[in-house]
Amino acid sequence: MFIEASAYPFLKPLQENWEIVLNELRALSQTYFVEWPERDIYDGDWRVFALFRLGVPFDRNVLACPETARMLQEIPGLVNAGFSSLASGVYIGPHTGYTKQVLRCHVGLIVPENCGIRVGQEVRGWTPGSCFVFDDTQEHEAWNQGASKRIVLLFDFKRDPDAELTEFPDDLDDYKL
């Protein structure tokens, strides 16, 4: 089940300024992206460039993307954020997230044809600048059957910005976003 981004007015600055985010992404060296740690749910090359984890910035990465970081910090209850890069041919199998306390948002940045995501029974694709929200505790999967990388800005925010997170895994070292 997808939730329209318009339900969250605080997402509007990211939607309106997605090209600023794209420009900062393009300035990054892909060598700074790291492998998504949950290898059992995907095949191929899925990499991430983390900006925030549990609300704490990855200082060096945030310095490389100052405008993106500034806009993300305006999101109430921001938990995790970063860029998610799927190489051509990558398939992320059906899985569910860790907690109902957060919602996940994707902002499309670099999007070749033949990429998509299924949440529950609904399938969507990204377009440059597209923005959608979903509950990642619903079964979902994603794929890139396009000819080049697909990169989105991926972030989680609390459903209740004032609530304490209590449902994350004990071992967060492997949880990159």
C-alpha positions in Angstrom: 0.0 0.0 0.0 1.4 3.3 -1.1 0.6 6.6 0.6 0.5 9.8 -1.5 3.3 12.1 -0.5 0.8 15.0 -0.4 -0.4 13.5 2.9 2.9 14.8 4.4 3.4 18.5 3.5 6.9 18.4 5.0 8.0 16.3 2.0 7.3 19.2 -0.4 10.8 20.8 -0.2 12.4 17.6 -1.3 9.9 17.1 -4.1 10.4 20.7 -5.3 14.2 20.5 -5.0 14.9 17.0 -6.1 17.3 18.3 -8.8 19.5 19.8 -6.1 19.6 16.3 -4.5 20.4 14.8 -7.9 23.3 17.2 -8.4 24.8 16.4 -5.0 24.4 12.7 -5.8 26.2 13.0 -9.1 29.1 14.7 -7.4 29.7 11.7 -5.2 32.2 9.0 -6.0 30.4 5.7 -6.3 33.4 4.2 -4.3 31.8 5.6 -1.2 28.7 3.5 -1.6 28.7 0.3 0.5 26.9 -3.0 0.0 23.5 -3.4 1.5 24.1 -5.8 4.4 21.1 -8.1 4.1 22.6 -10.2 1.3 19.9 -12.9 1.7 17.2 -10.7 0.2 18.8 -9.7 -3.1 21.1 -10.7 -5.9 23.5 -8.5 -7.7 24.9 -5.1 -6.7 22.7 -3.1 -4.3 24.7 -0.3 -2.7 23.9 2.6 -0.3 25.4 5.9 0.7 24.1 6.5 4.3 23.4 10.1 5.4 21.6 9.5 8.7 21.0 6.4 11.0 18.7 6.7 13.9 18.7 10.4 13.4 22.4 10.7 13.7 24.3 12.1 10.7 27.2 10.3 9.1 29.3 13.5 9.3 31.6 12.9 6.3 28.7 11.9 4.1 26.5 14.8 5.2 29.3 17.2 4.4 29.4 15.8 0.8 25.6 16.5 0.4 24.9 19.6 2.5 21.7 20.7 0.8 20.2 17.2 0.8 21.1 16.8 4.5 19.6 20.2 5.3 16.3 19.2 3.7 16.3 15.8 5.3 16.8 17.4 8.8 13.6 19.3 8.3 11.6 16.1 8.2 9.9 15.5 11.6 11.0 12.3 13.1 13.7 11.5 10.6 15.2 8.1 11.4 17.4 6.8 8.5 18.3 8.3 5.2 20.6 7.8 2.2 20.9 7.0 -1.4 19.9 3.5 -2.6 21.6 2.3 -5.8 20.5 -0.8 -7.7 22.7 -1.9 -10.6 21.1 -3.2 -13.7 19.7 -6.7 -13.2 19.3 -6.5 -9.4 16.3 -8.1 -7.9 15.4 -7.5 -4.2 13.1 -10.4 -3.2 10.0 -10.1 -1.1 10.7 -8.9 2.5 9.3 -6.8 5.3 10.8 -4.0 7.4 11.6 -3.9 11.0 9.0 -1.7 12.6 5.5 -0.2 12.1 6.8 2.9 14.0 8.2 4.3 10.7 7.2 5.0 7.2 9.6 4.8 4.2 9.9 7.4 1.5 11.5 7.1 -2.0 12.4 10.1 -4.1 13.3 9.0 -7.7 16.6 10.5 -8.9 18.2 8.3 -11.6 15.6 6.0 -13.0 16.0 3.9 -16.2 13.1 2.2 -17.7 12.0 -1.2 -16.4 12.5 -0.5 -12.7 9.8 -1.1 -10.2 8.7 -1.8 -6.7 5.7 -3.8 -5.4 4.3 -3.1 -1.9 1.5 -5.4 -1.0 -0.4 -5.9 -4.3 0.4 -2.5 -5.8 3.3 -2.0 -8.2 4.8 1.4 -9.1 7.8 2.7 -10.9 9.9 5.7 -10.2 10.3 8.8 -12.4 12.9 11.5 -11.8 11.5 13.6 -9.0 8.7 11.2 -8.1 8.0 10.8 -4.4 6.0 8.2 -2.6 5.6 6.8 0.9 4.9 3.3 2.1 4.8 1.1 5.1 7.8 -1.2 4.6 6.4 -3.8 7.1 4.1 -4.7 4.2 5.7 -7.3 2.0 7.6 -5.5 -0.8 10.1 -6.3 -3.5 12.0 -4.2 -6.1 13.9 -4.7 -9.3 16.0 -3.0 -11.9 15.7 -4.6 -15.3 16.9 -1.4 -17.0 20.1 -0.8 -18.8 21.7 1.4 -16.0 21.7 2.1 -12.3 18.5 3.1 -10.5 19.2 5.5 -7.6 16.6 6.9 -5.2 16.8 8.9 -2.0 15.4 6.5 0.6 14.5 7.6 4.1 12.4 6.6 7.0 10.5 8.9 9.3 8.5 8.2 12.4 4.7 7.9 12.1 4.6 9.8 15.5 7.6 12.2 15.4 7.6 12.5 19.2 7.6 8.7 19.9 10.7 6.8 21.0 11.7 4.0 18.7 11.4 0.7 20.5 11.1 -1.8 17.7 14.5 -1.7 15.9 16.8 -4.8 15.9 19.2 -5.2 18.8 22.1 -5.4 16.4 22.0 -2.1 14.4 25.6 -2.4 13.1 24.4 -4.0 9.9 21.4 -1.7 9.5 22.7 0.9 7.1 19.5 2.8 6.4 
